Amino acid sequence: MKITAETKSFVSAIQWTLKSFDSRDDKAFVALEVTEGGTASLSHSNATSYMKSNFQLLTSDLDGEEIVTIPLQGQFLQRLMGALSSASTCELNYDDNSLHLKNGAGKFTVPTFKAKISAEPELSELGSVDNVLFFDSLQRLSKLCDAASAGLFPALGVVDIKIDSDNEKIVLMATDRYALGEVVLDFTVGDQLEDLGDKTNLLLPVEYSTLIPPSKGEDSTTQLVFEPKLGKLGYKFTDGRIALFALKEVAPIAYAQLK
C-alpha cells in the first residue's frame, strides 16, 4: 500500500485520535484504515473511549485490496506530529512489517502491531444540539464537579445529561454538593432516541466532559450518538469525526430535590 496524504489533515487526525490515548499502555495502538474508495481514517479504542477522524488523501494505491487496515504504535505517532507539520504532503508506504513515512522533514518508520482490530461501533443517533453551546456548557459545568470526592460519591464526578424529548430540550447538570449548575438547551430529537431504553440520566465523567472544546468559528450542530452494545455516549461531527465515552453506572443525584 502506498498513499499520499495532506499533512495538516493527517496531523489533525492524529491529534484527535490520541485525545484519550493512554501512553502508559504499551499494548495500545492506533488503527489506520484506507479504502479503495479513497477514504482514510485513524481510530483508537480502549475500554472507556473510542475516537475516530478521517484525513484527506491525495493519491492511493492499495495493490488491489478493497480495504487496508494497519495497527500502529500510538506513542510513536505522538512524537512524530511536530516533525510532520513542516511539509504540505506526506507519503505513507506499508510493506507488511512497518509503515514508512516520508515528507519534507525526512523519512520515518512507524512500528506496527500484530493485533486484532475491532469493527467500528454501531451508533444510534439520538438527536442534534448546537455545537458551541453544548460543549461550552459541558466545560463550564465540569468546573462544578468534585472529582476529588468522586471516589466516595461517584455522582459528584460527572455531568448529568438528560434528554427531554417531549419538550425537545437537553438538560445538563452538575454539583459539588454546595452549588448546583443547570443548563437547558434546544435539542432536535433523532429517530433512534428509543435505543437509549430506560436510561434517563446519562452520567458523563468529568474527564470526558472537558476533553472536547467548542468548535471555533463554526455555527453548526453536533449529533449525539449512543453505542447500545457497551452503553457509550458520544458525538458525531459534520466532518466525520466520532468520539464515544463510557458512562458512569451509578445512581444519579436527585437534582429536583436540590432546587
N, C-alpha and C positions, 0 to 999 in steps of 0.2 A: 504494500500500500504506500502510495505517495500522494500527499496533498499539499496545497499552498493555502495558507490562512492569512486573513487580515490581522496583523499583530495586535492592534488595540482591542479588537473584538475578542481575540483569543485570551489576552491578559485579563480582560473584564470577566470572561467566563471562569478563569482560574480563581480570581478574587471571590466571585460569587460562590462557586462550588466549595471553596475552602472555609467559608464563614463558620461552619460548625465542625470543622475538621479537628480531630484530636492528634496533634503531632507526637504525643507520647505513645500512641498506639502504633507499634511497628508493623502491624498487620493491616492497617487502614490503607485504602487505595482510592484513587480517582479513576472512574471509567471514561475512556474516550470512545465515542461511537460515531462512525461515519457511514452514511448510506449512499447507495448508487444514485439516489435522487438528488444528491447534492446538499444534504443537511449534515451538520456536525454538532456534537454536544459534548460537554463534560458533566459528570454527575458523581455524587458521593453519598453513600448511605451508611448509617450506623443505627444502633438500637433506638436512638431518640430523635433522629432527624434524617431528612432527605433533601438534597439540594441539586438542582439541575439548571444549566444555562447553555443555550445554543451559541455558536460563534460562526462568523462569516467565512465561507470557503470561496477561494478564487479559482482553484483548479483541483481536480481529484482523479485519481486512478486507483481503483480497488482491485486490480488484477482479476477482474471477472466476478468478484464477490458482490452479493447484494448488500451486505452489511458487514462491517468490520468493527469489533469491539475489543478494546485493549485495556486491561487494568494497569494503571500507572502509579508510581510511588509519589504520594501526595507531598511528603516532606521535600522532595527534590523540586517539585513544581513551585512550592512556596519560595524556595531560594532562587528560582530561575526568573521570577517575574521582573525583577529590576533590570536584569540583563536583556530581556526581550523587548522592552518598551522603546528602545532606541531606533528600531527599524520599522518600516511600514508593513512589510510582509515577512512571513517565516515559512520555511519548508519543513514538513514532517515526513519522515520515511521510516516505515516499520519493516524489520527483517526477521520477524518471528521470535527474537530474543530481546531486542531493545528498540526504543523509539529514538531515532536520530533527528535532531532539530538543528536547523541552520538559518541564521539571519545575519544582518549586518554586523552584529556584535560578536559573532563567532559561531562555533559548532559545539553542540551539547548532546549528551546521551542521557535520556530519561530511563531509569531502570523500570522494568515491568514486573508484575506478579503473576504467579500461576494461581488464579483464584476464580471461583465461580461468581459470575456477575448476575445478580437478581434482575428479574424483569421489572420494567418501570411500573410503579404503583398505579392501580386503577383508581381514578378520582371521581368523586361525586361533587358536582358544582352546586354549592349551597345558595349562592347569590353574589351580588356585587356591591361594593361600597367605594366611596371616594378615597383614592389612594392617599393623598396628603392628609386629609382629616383623620383617617383611620390610623395610620402609622404615627402621626404626631400625637394622637390621643394615647396610643399604647406607650409611647416614650414618656409622656407626662405622667400617666397613671403608674408606670413602673417605679417611679420615684417614691410612691407611697408604700410600695410593698416592703415588708420587713423580712428581707432574705435571711438576716441573722437569726431570726426566731422560727424560720421555716422548718427546722428540724423538729421542734416541739409542736408547732402549729403550722402544718403544711399549707393551709389555705391562705396564710399571710404572705406566702411567696409566689403568688400567682395573680394575673389579671383575669378576672371572671368575665367571660364573653357570653352574652345571652341574646339569641335572635328572637325578636318579637314579630313573627310572620304576619299576624293579624293586622298590625299597625305599620308593617314594613319599616321596622326600626331595628337597629342593633345597639345593645346596651353594654357598655364596658365599665367595670367597677373594680376598685382595689381599696385596701385599707391596711393600716398598721395597728389597728385597734383604737387609735386615738383620733385619727382623721379618716374621713371617707371621701373618695373621689368617684364621680359618676359622669359618664359622657354618653349622650344619646345621639346617634347618627342615623341618617336615612339609609335604607337598605333595600335593594331590589332583589326580591325573592327569586331563587332559581328553581328549576324543575325537579331537582333531586334533593331538596331540603329534607324530605321524609327519610332519607338514608341515615340521618342522624339518630333515628329511632327515638329512644326515651332520654337521650342526652339533652338536658335543658340548660345546663351550665357547662361551658367549655373552659376549663381551667388551664390557661397558658402560663407555664413557668416564666418567672421574671427574666431569666437569662435569654429566653427566646423573644420576649416582648420587646427587648431593646436591640435585637440583632439586626433588624431591617429598618433603615431610616425612611422617611417620606421621600418620594421621587422629586428631585429638584427640577423646576422649570417645566413640569408636566401637569396637565389638568386632565387626569384620566382616572378610570375606575380599576379596581383590583378585584379579581374573582376569589372569593373564599371557597376553599375546597376541603373535602374530608375523605380520608382513606379508611374505608369501613373495616378492612381486614385487621389492621393494627390500631385503629382508632386515633389516627394522627390528623391534626388540623393544620391547614396551611393556606398558601396563596398561589394563584396562577396569574402571571402578569401578561400584558398585551404583547411583550416582546418574546414570550415563550418561557421565561424563567419560572421555575417552580421551587417552592420551599414548603416542607412538611415538618411538623414538630409533634412529639409525643405530649399528650395532655397529662396533667396531674390527676390521678384517680383517688381523690379524697372527697370528703363531704364538703360542699361549698358553704361559705358563710351566709347566714340568713340576713342579707342586706336590708330587707324590708323592715326588720326589727331595729336596725341601727339608725334609720332615717328619723 
